[in-house]
Each structure stands twice: as structure tokens, then as C-alpha cells.
């Protein structure tokens, strides 16, 4: 207990799935948590759950593709909790369809959330973290940022962009002496509402789930806490020598 005691964390897309698991675990381990999402009811529910368990949390509605929203959320976090020491850029959307089927409008809408949102969050977090002694920025990429999928061109591009952008930001912060670490996390298929919705849209959802599970050598899909524990490590001082790295949590998917 207390692995991130004294830290203040901002988790985007924290109403459901991986973000929710990260926010709850960080709070359980001592962090004060700002929860943001477009889903207000579910987001407030996560904040309430943390407070009822004895933690400190607040919810704000945020569109991560909006500069104004980022400025407001960062300011509110510092105003409420005194500083920001951990940012988890988790908010993201998925889009199926091959390169011929994907429209420019769809491409840009996905990039606005998955890539622009990570850029804006990282940039804004650096601005406040360097003033208060440093911090840890954790960007959620994916195994789809490491390998290609013929039916996920926009998602592949966005998550690959998150991967290499993370390294650039990590080098900048390290060389500037900011004491800010920046790392990416690469989940395999995790049983979240996003994956559940994706599989439900397939002609045979059960067969699709079995097939996706079979792609992981461990033989099953991951759970949100599998990713949350990796985020907790990167958020904590245990990872003080880790920056510009890729934490792959995928049940062996990319080892093949």
C-alpha cells in the first residue's frame, strides 16, 4: 500500500475500462486522482467510488482533443490538489475497416483523440510538472502501435505515433533536466467495453472472442488490472530510472 502516496494523478478516459482500473488502483495506492471523460455519469461514479473507499478524487468532463479543455483540467487539478505529478493519457477510440474503406473524416476524428490528445496532454503536463519538481507521464499505446493489422490502419497509425512521440518527449524532458519521465504502455487485447463492442460487431462474436484469445500465447484475454499495475509501476518512484521505454503487457502476443 502507498506506492504512489503523495502523488497527484490525472487519468483521461477514466469512466470505463483501462482508465477506470488505473484511477481506482492509483487511488488505492495513495494518489489523489483527477478523473476525466466525456461520459459524465460513469466518470462521476468512479470518483464517488474512490471517495467512498477513503480516497481523494474529482471528476471533470473533458474532450482530450480540445486545447481549452486541457488548460481547464490542468488548472483545476492544480487548484484542487496543489500540483500534478502523474498523467495517464488513456483516452482513446477505435475504428475498424481497411485502408480503402477508411475515410479522411474518420481518420482525422480518430487522430484527434488518440494522437492529438496525447500530444496536448503531454505538452500541458510538462508545463506544470517542470515547475513542481518533475513527474511521470504515461501514454497508452497498444500492441497495434508495434505491429500492423490490415483492418486497423488509422488505429495502427495513431498508436504507432504515440509510441515514437513518447520517446521524443522523454528525451526532451531528460536532456532539459526536468525530472519528468515519459513512457508508453502497450496492452494486448484486454476485456474492456471497447474490445467487447468490437467483438460484438463481428458476425460470430463468440468465435471472434475465441480467435482473439488464441492470438495470445497465455491463452486468454487480459483484464484491466493487468494494465493498471503496469501504469502504477511507471507512476511510482520504483521506475525512477525508466524513461522513453515501452512496457508491453500482452500475454505474449508480440513475442511470436
N, C-alpha and C positions, 0 to 999 in steps of 0.2 A: 504494500500500500504506500501511497505517497510518492510514486516515481516522478510525477510532474507537479509536486506541491510547490506553490508559489508562482506557477506559470499562469498566463492568461492566453487562452486559445480561441481562435476564430475558425469555425468549421462551416464551409459553404455546402449547400445541398444536404443539410443535416436533418431534414424531416423524415427521410426514409433510408433504408439500405445501408450502404457503407458509411455514409455521413452520420447517420443516426448512431451506428455502432461506435464510431470514432468519438463522437461527442460524449456519449454515455461513459465509455471507458476512460477517456481523459478526465472527466469529472470525478469518476470513481477513484482515480489515482491522484486527485488533489488539485487539478486545474480549475480555474474559473473559465466558463465557456460561453462565448457568443455564438449562437446558432442562427444561421441564415438560410433562407429558401424562399421559393415562390409559393410553396404550399403552406399557407399561414396556419391552418388548423392543426395539421400534423406537426409543424415546427414548434408551435406553442406547446403542444403535447409533450414533445421531447424535453423542452425547457422545464415544464412542470414536473416531469418525471425525475429530472435531476434534482430540482429543488426539494421535492418530497423525500428524496433519498438523503438529504442533508448537504447537497452541493450548492454551488452558485452558478446560475445560468440566466441568460436573457435571449429572447428571440427577436429578430428583425427581418422583415421581408426584404429580399434583395434579388435584383436581376444582375447576375455577375458580368453581363456584357455592357453594363452601364457605368460609365466613369462617375457620374453623380452618386449612384448607389454605393459604389466603393468608398468614395470620400465620406459619405454619411455614415456608413457602417464602421469604418476605421475610427472616425471621430467619436462615435457613440461607444465603441469598445474602450477607448482610452478614457473617455469621460466616466464610464461606469466602473471600470476595473483598474484604472490607473496606468495601464500600458498594454502592449501586445507583444507576446514573446513566441507564440506558435501560430502559424497559419496553415490550415489544411485546405488546399484548393481541391475540393472534391466534386463540386457541382459539374454535372455533365449530362449529355444527351446522346442517344444512339440513332443511327439511320442505316437501314438495310438497302440493298439494291446495288447492282454493279455499276461500273464507271459509265456505261452507256445509258443507264436508267436514271442516274442522279442529275438533278437539275442544278443550275448555278444558284438558284434561290435556296434550295435545300442545302447545298454545300456551304453557302455563306451563313445560313442560320445556325448550322452545327458549329462552324468555326467560331462564331461569335460567342458561344457558350464555352466550348471545350478548349479553345486556344486563346481567344481574346480575353476571356475571363481569368485564365491562369496568368497571362501577361499582366493584366491590370492589378490583380491581387498581389502578385509578387512585387510589382513596382511600388504599389502603395504601402505594402508591409515593410519593404526595405526602408522607405522614408521615415517610418516611425520607429522601427527596430534599431536603426543605427543611432538614434537619439537616446535610446534607453539601455544600451549595453549589449545588443545582439539578440539573436533568436533563431528559430528553426522554421523554415518554410518547406512544406511537404506537398508536392504536386502529384495528384493521382493521374497516372498514365494508365497503361494496360499492357497485357501481352500483345495487344493489337498495335502497340507502339514499337514492338520489336520484330513482329512477323507480319506477313501480308495475309489478307483474306479477300478472295475475289468478290465477295458480296458486301464489303465494308470499306470502300475506298475513302470516303470522307472521314469516317471514324479512324481508319488507319492513319490518314494524313494528320489529323488533329492530335492523336495520341503520340505519333512519332515526333510531331512538333513539340509537344510538352516535354518529351524525353530530352531532346537536344537543347531546347530553350533552358531547361533546368540546369544543364551543365554550364551554359553561358553565364547565367545569373550566379551560379555557385562560384565560378572563377572570378567574376567581377567583385562579389562581396568578399571573397577571401583575399584577393590582391589589394582591395581597398582597406582591409583591416577592420571591417565592420563587425566581426564575430557573428555573422549571420551564415548559417548553413542552409543549403538548398538541395533537396534530394527528391527523387521521383520513386513512386511505388507502382508496381506492375502486377495487378491481380490477374489470375486466370478467370474462368467463369465462376462467379460467386452467386449463390442463390439469393438474389435481391429482386425487388419489384421490376427493375429494368430487364434483367435476364428472364424473369418469369413472363413478362409481357412479350418479349422477343420470341420465346419458345411457344407461347400460347398462339402466336400468329402463324405458326407453321402448320402445314396440312395435317400432320400427326404429332401433336405436342409431346405425347409420352415417348414416342420413338425419337423425337428430336432431343428430348432431355437425356435419354439413354445414350444417344450418339455423342452428345457434347460431353457427358460424363466420361465416356470411354476415351476421349481425347487426352484425359489427364491420367498419367500412369498410376496415380494413387487410387483410381477407380471411382471417384465421386467428385461432385462439385464442392467448392469451398463454401464457408459460412462467413457472414460479415465480420465476426470477431477475429477470424484468421487474418484479415487485413487490418483491423483496428489495433491488434497487438503489434504489428509492424509499424504502424503510424505512431503508436505510443513509444516504441523504441527510438524512432527518429525525433520525436518531440522531446524526449528526455535527455538529460545530460550524459546518459550512458553512451550516446552516439556523438560525443563531442569531437571525435576525430573523423567523422563521416560527412563528407560534402561532395556534391556532384556525382553521387552514386545512384545506382538503380537497384532497388530492393524488389526482387521478383518473388511473388508469392502465388505460385500457380500449379501446385500439385505435380510438378514435373513436366508440364505442358511443353515448355520451350527447351527442355533438356534433350528432346528427341531429335 
